[in-house]
Amino acid sequence: MLANKVKQLIIILGLVATIFFLPQSVQAQDRSYVYDSIDVQLDVNKDSSVVVTEKITQRFDGVFRGVFREITLSDSVALGKCRVNPSLQCGGFSFMELLGVYDNNNQLISPNKYTTETITKSGEQRLKITWVFSDSGKDFDNELFSYTIKYKVYGSLGYFTDYDMLYWDAIFPDREVIVENASVRITFPEDISYSQDNLRIPDRGYNYTASYNDSNNQLIIETQRISPFEDFTVMLRFPKGIIDEYATLQLDINPKPDFITINGTTLNEPSSEVSGIIPGQTNVLIGASGYQDFETSFPLQASETKLITASLQPSLATILFFASLVICNLLGLILLPLILLLIYREYRTKGRDVGRSPVVVPEYSPPDKIRPYLLGSLKDESVDTVDISSTIIDVAYRGYIKIREFDSVSILGIKITAREYEFLKLKDFTDLTPVEQKILTAIFDGKDRVTTSDLKNRFYSKIPGINDAIYAEMVNRTYFPKRPDKVRSKYRTIGITMAVFGSILASVLVFLPFAVTTAFTLVITGIVLIVVSGSMPAKTKLGSKIFDKVLGFKMYMETAERFRVQDLTPETFEKYLPYAMVFGIENQWAERFKDIYTEAPEWFEASSQERMLNTIYLVNSLSNFSRVTNTSLTSTPASSSSGSGWSGGGWSGGGGFSGGFSGGGGGGGGGGAF
């Protein structure tokens, strides 16, 4: 039975694999191509430049949209080898210019029909030429398709003591298909007295033919079946004096130029040395963004190295830019103290309480008949959870609810249940303040009995409304002209915005040093506003008066025995206990009554009623109650939350064929179709 199920599973998996992979295989077999031929023509000019013409013929079968060719500009790996070992034969060129791309009929293609871009691939910097000959794709039936790329390179020849040399990667290796036929034709301006000993095709053995035609000074090299990812490199020595040695420019330009144009060919981001310059009258244009172009003309001799030194003059736009930079920075320096002074003035006029008394006088009851939640919010100008939990104790003392304590249950030292509290509704809430009604309505939610566990992940949604009601009552009682939380939020938001914007501006100024002090001023101002935002809510004259009385009431509660010993009754203890909790002095308050508290409160039923005769234990129990309740009230569900020229690699090293090869001659790169 099991064997049959295994067989069925294998069959099903095989069918699934067929469904998913067969279409891809079919698609892969729907089209294919090979290089029918790649014919490279190298015209070596007397002036040391070389015109390269590559005619690439592909045999397509299926639908194709375009072709691409990647010409190696520089090979970091090969150049690294040459730096380490000067005896290596090293190729490359200094720079190039693209002369044109031609279609299947040898017609010049408009530059807007193809794209050029400089890319980095396999450690090489390459010029990628992409020609989309059909946007929708053209269906070929084992047909030939040709295109030609023509470009001129400078500095591609090597000059040695006894000979000069051409080192060229004629057939690019980075391709996925075979080259059926390949030819390389090299033409010189005069006879090079060709000998087979002067030609070498590395890694190719004798799998090629070479013939030299004296009548046109042309060497023809042919081969067949070059495998994918295999190159075809030509190294040809020829007598000295046939080709002029190129010149070299050394650049000492301040600032570093963005481009240099030499006899009409532009190199972007040139290095400090540019070789491959054709001898003769040379016109040079050097430019950098924000500066006036520097132009010069001079004759160059063969093999000459000429130093160009220039300090580019800033353009009018740059002068205006730097002038505005200085002005903005000066403004930033001037504005910072002025803004800080304005912030201080804002605090003096709007952030200071009106009519505060310099002396605190003891008060023996809460001022203005304010309940614990309002007193707690007034004392620190903020609504806290202790203001709500103390209100629960206050209404319990006044007989509206009863609180029951259930201790945690443990078995063999393992806690099974946590400590919990239950609230029982004893009478209607209609005669309570609107805030108290809002708190109790949110707790009971239409029920007469509820536990702290019931409030978890539920009550939190009611807190914003309760906070709003408390802040509104402070304004309605004219303790504050505006809600303290809104005032704090206003200044904090402005401060954060300024600090963030200033920080972003400062990070941008790392690259563009514009108005640094302006960014600094914004950041400092923002930080100052954030710091002082908590002090900006200001009480009215009445609010200050009530606040002074609140401080006086706290003084009384902290040192009650110094004032009215006769008032230290159990009723006083329970009545003002919620206020003591708001002040955070409940332990001190309990200490005053530890010897006169003889009866357990009716409104709080502890897990051990006998110990409730001790005020210290009662306060500890209520502190636990406050912690558990605050946790339950605030708990939330887990889910609530192109240019005309390119720079290439120059020659280095050299000594003879026996020195070995670095790889990476001029040309090379890759190509393909899509």
RAVENLIN-V305710 format. One record per helix or strand of 3 or more residues. SS is the DSSP state (@ for helix, = for strand). FROM is the first residue (numbers start at 1). LEN is the number of residues. Records with the same first field share a line. If there is no record, write none. Layout:
BEGIN
SS=FROM-LEN / FROM-LEN
END
This chain:
BEGIN
@=2-29 / 76-9 / 111-3 / 196-3 / 316-36 / 367-3 / 372-9 / 385-13 / 434-11 / 452-4 / 460-17 / 484-25 / 516-20 / 541-18 / 560-3 / 565-3 / 570-14 / 586-8 / 609-5 / 615-20 / 657-3
==32-13 / 50-15 / 66-10 / 95-8 / 114-8 / 124-9 / 138-17 / 157-3 / 164-8 / 179-9 / 209-5 / 218-9 / 232-7 / 247-8 / 259-4 / 265-4 / 273-5 / 280-8 / 294-7 / 305-7 / 401-6 / 409-3 / 414-4 / 420-6 / 449-3 / 645-3 / 666-8
END
